[in-house]
């Protein structure tokens, strides 16, 4: 995983933004941006937020964080299974096991 400073520099360069322009947005001079990108100066939380906002990226992107999360295919398959379940277990609202009424009759399907 790349350090946040390296990712910040790569994004800044890809968007044709100079260190001076970024520094002006943060209220820092170009030299301090250079120190940040080289890892010699820490970034405050406030600065990190401003950098992400100015570069139009999320803070996760600056940290090069890519959550594994749920894949689209998993969602599609789950929706298909749910549709099939509902199709097989369709009955009136009074006998459905998930009916909102606590007095609901159950058909046992």
Number of C-alpha atoms within 10 A of each C-alpha: 7 11 13 21 22 17 17 23 20 14 18 18 12 10 11 10 14 14 20 17 17 19 17 13 14 17 12 15 15 16 12 17 24 17 13 18 21 14 14 12 13 14 16 9 9 9 15 18 16 16 22 17 12 15 16 12 14 15 16 12 15 23 16 16 13 8 7 6 6 8 8 9 9 10 11 11 11 12 12 12 12 12 12 12 11 11 10 10 14 12 14 11 14 15 17 18 17 11 14 10 12 8 9 14 14 15 12 8 10
